[in-house]
Amino acid sequence: MSARLFARLFRVEIGLTPAAYVETVRIEAGRRGLETGVVALKQVAGACGFQDADTFRRAFQRRTGTTPAEYRRRHARG
């Protein structure tokens, strides 16, 4: 299967491009990391597969409409 065909079929089945799906999954993992309130943003970003904290911050804000810091303030447990 070619990469182009895979991307097309993936989008039909999942409703997102493969890249958008991966970013969505990474952001969800980042949300869980931020909710613990213990780990530094740089560590959360790395654990979720982002190159650095700035890339994570931009993607997080684009997907959620809020910054990671604000999300952590609102949702941190303990």
C-alpha positions in Angstrom: 0.0 0.0 0.0 1.4 3.4 -0.9 1.7 6.2 1.6 -0.9 8.2 -0.3 -3.4 5.4 -0.3 -2.8 4.8 3.4 -3.4 8.4 4.2 -6.6 8.5 2.1 -8.0 5.4 3.7 -7.0 6.5 7.2 -8.8 9.7 6.8 -12.0 7.9 5.5 -12.0 5.5 8.5 -10.8 7.8 11.3 -11.9 11.2 10.0 -8.4 12.8 10.5 -5.2 12.7 8.6 -2.5 10.4 10.1 -0.5 13.5 11.3 -3.6 15.1 12.9 -4.5 11.8 14.6 -0.9 11.5 16.1 -1.0 15.1 17.3 -4.4 14.5 18.9 -3.2 11.4 20.7 -0.1 13.3 21.9 -2.2 16.2 23.2 -4.5 13.8 25.1 -1.4 12.3 26.7 -0.2 15.8 27.5 -3.5 16.6 29.2 -3.1 13.6 31.5 0.5 14.7 32.3 -0.6 18.2 33.1 -3.4 17.0 35.3 -0.9 15.3 37.6 0.6 18.8 38.3 3.9 17.4 39.3 6.0 17.1 36.2 7.6 20.1 34.4 6.2 21.1 31.1 9.4 20.2 29.3 9.1 16.6 30.7 5.4 16.4 29.7 6.3 17.5 26.2 9.1 15.0 25.9 7.0 12.1 27.3 4.3 12.8 24.7 6.7 12.8 21.8 7.1 16.5 21.2 10.5 17.8 20.2 10.4 20.6 22.8 8.1 22.5 25.2 7.5 25.3 22.7 6.2 22.8 20.0 4.0 21.2 22.6 2.7 24.6 23.8 1.7 25.7 20.3 0.0 22.4 19.4 -1.8 22.3 22.8 -3.1 25.8 22.4 -4.2 25.2 18.8 -6.1 22.0 19.7 -7.6 23.1 23.1 -7.8 26.8 22.9 -5.9 27.3 26.1 -2.3 27.2 27.2 -0.8 24.2 29.0 -0.2 26.4 32.1 -3.8 27.5 32.2 -5.0 24.0 31.7 -2.8 22.8 34.6 -4.2 25.5 36.9 -7.7 24.5 36.1 -7.3 20.7 36.1 -4.4 19.8 38.3 -5.1 17.1 40.9 -3.5 17.3 44.3 
